[in-house]
Amino acid sequence: MGRLLSFIEGVLFLCVCCLVLSNCGSNGCVDNRSSIPLAQFYSYDAQETALSVDSISIFGIGQPTDSMLLDSAVAVTQVYLPLRFTQDSTQYVIHYEQQGLSSPRYNDTLTFVYRSYPYFVSIDCGAMYNFVIDTCRYTRNILDSVSVTVPEITNKNVESIRIFYTVQTQTPDEE
């Protein structure tokens, strides 16, 4: 009888240990698993206030599949601009749909030159690629300027890029 009691105590001890150890671990990955830069639109004259833009489309150059990131029918203040970890640069075209600006000659091009590096998050989340943006080049057809505010792109949801436009306002006597 003593051996049976010891055996039952051992099994119970093992069950309690398994239960405790299983509760010590994570319940899965709840972190964002992608490192994608977030770009926000701004007026050059009011650099602390986000600008809502509409009638523009943004698409990638040299993408292997459909690369439309932003459709011209939607007004937005920000857009995610994914980078390719297999390359050291990524380019995007901003196409304007406003009257008189829809010709491709008014398109602006953004070019990001960067380094990617693998980053191990955890056993549950696995690994991902983070990026360090070294250079940002852009055309100035309609675009005023671009600023990389956070060059290291991780899975944190923070604004990393500011895209500035010169906004013309009409005075009451111009209407």
C-alpha positions in Angstrom: 0.0 0.0 0.0 2.9 2.4 0.8 4.3 1.9 -2.7 1.0 2.7 -4.3 0.6 5.8 -2.3 4.2 6.9 -3.2 3.4 6.2 -6.9 0.2 8.3 -6.7 2.0 11.1 -4.9 4.7 11.0 -7.6 2.2 11.2 -10.4 0.3 14.1 -8.7 3.6 15.9 -8.2 4.5 15.4 -11.9 1.1 16.7 -13.0 1.4 19.8 -10.8 4.9 20.5 -12.2 3.6 20.1 -15.8 0.7 22.4 -15.1 3.0 25.1 -13.5 5.6 24.9 -16.2 2.9 25.2 -19.0 1.6 28.3 -17.3 5.0 29.9 -17.2 5.3 30.1 -20.9 3.8 32.5 -23.3 0.3 31.9 -24.6 1.5 32.5 -28.2 2.8 35.5 -30.1 0.9 38.7 -29.7 3.6 40.9 -31.1 3.5 42.4 -34.6 5.5 40.1 -36.7 6.5 42.5 -39.5 8.9 45.4 -39.6 7.3 47.9 -41.9 8.0 51.6 -42.0 5.0 53.9 -41.4 5.0 57.1 -43.5 2.9 60.1 -42.5 1.9 62.9 -44.8 2.5 66.5 -43.7 2.1 70.0 -45.0 5.6 71.6 -45.2 4.2 74.8 -43.6 2.6 73.0 -40.7 5.1 70.2 -39.9 3.4 69.0 -36.7 0.0 68.5 -38.1 -0.8 65.4 -40.2 -2.1 66.1 -43.7 -5.0 64.2 -45.2 -4.3 63.4 -48.8 -6.6 62.0 -51.4 -6.5 61.4 -55.2 -3.1 59.7 -55.0 -1.9 56.2 -55.7 1.3 54.6 -54.4 2.8 51.5 -55.9 6.1 49.7 -55.9 8.6 49.5 -58.7 9.9 46.1 -59.6 7.6 44.2 -57.4 7.0 40.5 -58.3 3.3 40.8 -57.8 0.6 43.5 -57.5 2.3 46.4 -55.8 -0.6 48.8 -55.2 -0.3 50.1 -51.6 -2.7 53.0 -51.7 -5.7 53.5 -54.0 -6.5 57.0 -55.2 -10.1 56.8 -54.0 -9.2 56.8 -50.3 -8.2 59.9 -48.3 -5.4 59.0 -45.8 -2.9 60.6 -43.5 -0.4 57.7 -43.4 0.7 54.6 -45.4 2.9 51.6 -44.7 5.8 51.2 -47.1 7.2 47.7 -46.9 10.8 47.0 -47.6 12.2 43.9 -49.3 14.7 42.0 -47.1 16.2 40.3 -50.2 17.2 43.7 -51.7 19.1 46.7 -50.4 16.7 49.2 -51.9 13.0 49.6 -52.6 11.3 52.2 -54.8 7.8 53.6 -54.7 5.9 55.8 -57.2 3.4 58.4 -56.0 0.9 59.0 -58.8 -1.4 62.0 -58.5 -5.0 61.9 -59.7 -5.8 65.6 -59.4 -7.0 67.5 -62.4 -3.9 68.6 -64.4 -1.5 66.4 -62.5 -2.5 62.9 -63.6 0.2 62.7 -66.3 3.0 60.3 -65.4 5.5 63.2 -65.8 4.2 64.5 -62.4 4.8 61.2 -60.6 7.2 61.3 -57.7 9.5 58.5 -56.9 10.8 57.5 -53.4 13.9 55.4 -53.1 15.0 53.8 -49.8 18.5 52.4 -49.5 18.8 50.2 -46.4 20.4 47.2 -44.6 18.3 44.3 -43.4 19.2 42.1 -40.5 17.5 39.0 -39.0 16.1 39.5 -35.5 15.0 36.6 -33.3 11.9 37.8 -31.3 11.0 34.7 -29.3 10.2 31.0 -29.6 6.5 31.8 -30.1 7.0 34.7 -32.5 10.1 33.4 -34.3 12.4 35.6 -36.4 11.8 38.6 -38.6 13.9 41.1 -40.6 14.5 44.6 -39.2 15.9 47.4 -41.4 18.2 50.4 -41.1 17.5 53.0 -43.6 20.8 54.6 -44.8 19.5 56.9 -47.6 16.2 58.2 -48.8 16.1 59.8 -52.3 13.0 61.4 -53.9 11.9 63.4 -56.9 10.3 66.8 -56.4 7.7 67.1 -59.0 4.8 67.7 -56.6 6.5 66.4 -53.4 8.4 69.0 -51.3 10.6 66.7 -49.2 10.9 63.4 -47.3 12.4 62.9 -43.8 13.4 59.6 -42.2 12.7 60.3 -38.5 13.4 56.8 -37.2 16.0 55.0 -39.4 15.9 51.7 -37.6 12.7 49.9 -38.6 11.5 47.3 -36.1 8.1 45.8 -35.5 7.0 48.8 -33.3 4.2 50.7 -34.8 5.8 54.1 -34.9 6.0 56.8 -37.6 9.4 56.5 -39.3 9.0 58.6 -42.4 7.5 62.0 -43.0 6.4 63.0 -46.5 6.0 66.8 -47.0 3.9 68.7 -49.5 3.6 72.4 -50.1 0.0 73.1 -49.6 -1.5 76.1 -51.4 -4.4 77.8 -49.8 -6.7 80.2 -51.4 -7.4 83.6 -49.9 -11.1 84.8 -49.9 -10.4 87.3 -52.8 -9.0 84.4 -55.0 -12.2 82.4 -55.0 
